[in-house]
């Protein structure tokens, strides 16, 4: 995810279980600066965004979705530190 390359990112959605909810999320994503295109796939429970700056835009998109009362499934990874 580097600047200057258009990336398509799928974000798994939680709590988006109707067309009305999908429209709310879609409208919320339209206000996030840096997203060049987006769509909410209700049947796949995900949002797909296109951006040139994923590192900066993805956290903003996640925050926008969470601020609307929905959630994005995230994964935390731990890496061992070797000496």
C-alpha positions in Angstrom: 0.0 0.0 0.0 2.1 2.9 -1.2 1.3 6.4 -2.4 0.7 6.9 -6.1 -0.8 3.5 -6.9 -4.5 3.1 -7.1 -5.4 0.3 -4.7 -8.7 -1.5 -4.4 -9.4 -2.5 -0.8 -12.1 -4.7 0.5 -13.3 -4.1 4.1 -15.5 -6.6 5.8 -18.6 -4.9 7.3 -20.4 -5.8 10.5 -24.0 -4.7 11.3 -24.8 -3.8 7.7 -27.8 -6.1 7.2 -30.2 -4.2 5.0 -30.2 -2.1 1.9 -30.9 1.0 4.1 -27.8 0.3 6.2 -25.7 -0.2 3.0 -26.9 3.2 1.7 -26.0 4.9 4.9 -22.4 3.4 4.7 -22.2 4.3 1.0 -23.1 7.9 1.7 -20.6 8.1 4.6 -17.8 6.8 2.4 -18.6 9.4 -0.3 -17.5 12.0 2.2 -14.0 10.5 2.9 -11.3 12.5 1.1 -8.9 10.3 -0.9 -11.4 7.7 -1.9 -11.6 7.7 -5.7 -14.4 5.1 -6.0 -16.4 3.0 -3.6 -19.3 0.5 -3.4 -21.0 -1.4 -0.6 -21.7 -5.0 -1.4 -24.6 -6.0 0.9 -24.6 -9.6 -0.3 -20.9 -9.9 0.5 -21.0 -7.8 3.7 -18.1 -5.6 2.5 -17.2 -2.2 1.3 -14.8 -1.9 -1.6 -12.9 1.4 -1.9 -10.3 2.6 -4.5 -7.7 5.0 -3.3 -4.3 6.3 -4.3 -3.1 6.5 -0.7 -4.3 3.4 1.2 -2.1 4.1 4.3 -3.8 7.4 4.9 -7.3 6.7 3.6 -8.2 3.3 5.1 -8.1 4.4 8.7 -10.3 7.4 7.8 -12.8 5.1 6.0 -12.9 2.7 9.0 -13.5 5.6 11.3 -16.3 7.0 9.1 -18.0 3.6 9.1 -17.7 3.2 12.8 -18.9 6.8 13.4 -22.1 5.7 11.5 -22.7 2.9 14.1 -21.4 0.0 12.0 -18.1 -1.8 12.2 -15.3 -3.1 10.1 -13.8 -6.5 11.1 -10.1 -6.0 11.8 -7.3 -8.4 12.6 -4.4 -7.8 15.0 -1.2 -9.6 14.4 1.7 -10.2 16.8 5.2 -10.8 15.6 7.9 -12.2 17.8 11.0 -10.1 18.4 14.2 -12.1 18.1 17.5 -11.0 19.5 
